[in-house]
Amino acid sequence: MSFETIRTNDIIRYIGMRDVVIIDLRDKNEYDAGHIPTAINIPYEELESEKKNLQRNNLLIFYCDRGNISLLAARDLMKDGYNIKSLYGGLRAYRGRLEHS
């Protein structure tokens, strides 16, 4: 089983969809300073203890600042049977896309 890495153009279609949870893995201060619309904040350090609150039948889309932490998180939760996607390039890539559109 593997997870998919998606590009910033792809995440737009998931915003606000039922059964999709976009998860910002950065710390609360970074999240509060700006995040992808509808994203919830679960800092990476808290993910292990919070995963019990996540539904396995939902699509979980992880992102962080640059994409490295979200890849680790996606790999770990995918092993536990969660349906995961990871945003390639993280929030920096998402913000870069917005600036160039």
C-alpha positions in Angstrom: 0.0 0.0 0.0 1.3 3.5 -0.8 0.2 7.0 -0.5 -0.1 9.6 -3.3 1.8 12.9 -3.4 -0.4 15.7 -4.9 0.6 19.0 -6.4 -0.8 22.4 -5.4 -3.2 22.5 -8.4 -4.7 19.3 -7.1 -5.4 20.4 -3.5 -7.8 23.1 -4.7 -10.4 20.5 -5.6 -10.3 18.9 -2.2 -10.9 22.0 -0.2 -14.4 21.7 1.4 -15.1 18.2 0.1 -17.0 15.8 2.3 -14.9 13.0 3.8 -11.7 14.9 3.1 -9.6 16.3 6.0 -6.7 18.6 5.2 -4.2 18.6 8.0 -1.6 21.2 8.7 1.2 19.5 10.6 3.0 22.7 11.5 2.9 24.2 15.0 0.0 26.3 16.2 1.7 29.6 15.7 2.6 28.8 12.1 -1.0 27.6 11.5 -2.4 30.7 13.0 -0.3 32.9 10.8 -1.9 31.3 7.7 -3.0 28.0 6.3 -4.9 26.3 3.5 -8.7 27.0 3.7 -10.6 24.3 5.8 -7.3 22.8 7.1 -7.2 21.7 10.7 -4.1 21.9 12.8 -2.5 18.8 14.3 1.2 19.5 14.9 3.4 16.6 13.8 4.5 16.0 17.4 0.9 15.4 18.4 -0.1 13.3 15.4 0.5 9.9 17.1 -1.7 10.7 20.0 -4.4 12.4 17.9 -4.7 9.8 15.1 -7.3 7.9 17.1 -9.6 10.9 16.4 -9.2 10.6 12.6 -11.6 8.4 10.6 -9.9 5.7 8.5 -12.6 6.1 5.8 -11.8 9.8 5.3 -9.2 11.0 2.9 -6.5 12.7 4.9 -4.3 15.2 3.1 -1.2 16.2 5.0 1.0 19.3 4.5 3.8 21.0 6.4 6.1 23.9 5.5 8.1 22.3 2.7 6.7 18.8 2.4 9.3 16.7 4.3 7.4 16.2 7.5 4.1 15.5 5.7 5.9 12.7 3.8 7.0 11.1 7.1 3.5 11.4 8.6 1.8 10.0 5.4 4.1 7.0 5.4 3.5 6.3 9.1 -0.3 6.6 9.0 -0.6 4.8 5.7 1.0 1.8 7.5 -1.9 2.0 10.0 -4.5 1.7 7.3 -5.4 5.4 6.7 -6.2 6.8 3.3 -3.5 9.5 2.9 -2.2 12.1 0.4 0.7 14.4 0.9 1.0 17.9 -0.6 4.3 18.1 -2.6 6.3 21.1 -1.6 4.1 21.9 1.4 2.6 25.3 2.2 5.5 27.1 0.5 4.6 25.5 -2.9 0.9 26.3 -2.3 1.6 30.0 -1.5 4.0 30.2 -4.5 1.2 28.9 -6.7 -1.1 31.6 -5.4 1.5 34.3 -6.0 2.0 33.2 -9.6 -1.7 32.8 -10.6 
